[in-house]
């Protein structure tokens, strides 16, 4: 089931990504997770590029933000808006 909000679709991948960030307490710049860490935590069955695009979409919507760099890798964490969005879409 997909829902629309602000022109963006909510799909299983988006829900899982936000859930992974929340479950791993990645909710601030220091606790942020890299793409590889997210992919290793949950078997998302997607390519890294697909996951990056979803994170970028959610960053543009304010659901995630970039955290501290991990070497050369970007990291991401869930925002309060992302937590609220996740909670609303669980219903």
C-alpha positions in Angstrom: 0.0 0.0 0.0 1.4 3.4 -0.9 0.2 6.7 0.4 1.0 10.2 -0.9 2.2 13.1 1.2 3.6 16.3 -0.4 3.9 14.5 -3.7 6.2 11.8 -2.4 5.1 8.2 -2.1 5.6 6.2 1.1 6.7 2.7 0.2 8.1 -0.2 2.1 11.7 0.8 1.5 11.2 4.3 2.9 9.3 2.9 5.9 12.1 0.4 6.6 14.9 3.0 6.3 13.3 5.3 8.8 12.6 2.3 11.1 16.2 1.2 10.9 17.4 4.7 11.8 15.0 4.9 14.7 15.7 1.4 16.0 19.4 2.1 16.0 19.1 5.4 17.8 20.5 7.2 14.8 18.7 10.5 15.8 21.6 12.9 15.9 24.7 13.9 14.0 27.1 11.7 16.0 24.9 8.6 16.0 24.1 8.8 12.3 24.5 5.6 10.1 26.2 5.2 6.8 24.5 3.6 3.8 26.5 0.4 4.4 25.5 0.3 8.0 21.8 0.7 7.1 22.0 -2.0 4.4 23.8 -4.4 6.8 21.2 -3.9 9.6 18.2 -4.8 7.5 18.1 -6.9 4.3 16.6 -4.2 2.1 17.3 -6.1 -1.1 18.1 -2.9 -3.0 21.2 -1.4 -4.6 23.1 1.2 -2.6 22.2 3.8 -5.2 18.5 3.2 -4.7 18.9 3.6 -1.0 20.9 6.8 -1.4 18.1 8.3 -3.6 15.5 7.4 -1.0 17.6 9.0 1.7 18.1 12.1 -0.4 14.3 12.4 -1.0 13.7 12.1 2.7 16.5 14.7 3.4 14.7 17.1 1.0 11.4 16.5 3.0 13.1 17.0 6.3 12.7 13.4 7.5 16.5 12.7 7.7 19.6 14.8 7.9 23.2 14.2 7.1 25.4 13.4 10.1 29.1 13.4 10.7 31.2 11.9 7.9 32.4 8.4 8.4 35.7 8.6 6.5 34.5 9.6 3.1 31.0 8.2 3.6 27.9 10.3 4.3 25.9 9.3 7.3 22.2 10.0 8.0 19.9 10.3 11.0 16.2 10.5 11.5 14.7 13.9 12.5 11.8 14.6 14.8 9.7 15.2 11.6 10.9 11.8 10.4 9.8 10.1 13.7 6.4 11.8 13.4 6.0 10.7 9.8 7.0 7.2 10.7 4.5 7.1 13.5 1.7 8.5 11.3 2.3 5.9 8.6 2.3 2.9 11.0 -1.4 3.4 11.5 
